[in-house]
Amino acid sequence: AAVMSSLDSVLNSSAALFTLDVWRRGVHPRAKNRELVVVGRIATVLVGCLAFAWLPMILRGGASFYLFTAEAAFHIAPAASAVLILGVLVPSTKWVNGAGAVVG
């Protein structure tokens, strides 16, 4: 049940990110809700197919895949922590914003 919950969360999050951030902002800004639902469903199917296509590489890699993901998280964690700490502790939004995150 925990694996299904995790898989469902990943599929739902990736479909929502694609639908709202890519489709609505870039491709079709005036999309109606019905169109967004259809695009979200298609994105869910595509992400699921991508996960299944990636499965043989994960199985072939064995422990090296775990080491790869752990190393990636090790490199991303300090930057994510810095952004989180700045967002919580700095009250001013004049220099702590999206443009500052891109530059920094």
PyMOL commands that set and color helices and strands:
alter all, ss='L'
color gray80, all
select helices_A, chain A and resi 2-27+33-61+63-89+98-103
alter helices_A, ss='H'
color red, helices_A
deselect
rebuild
show_as cartoon
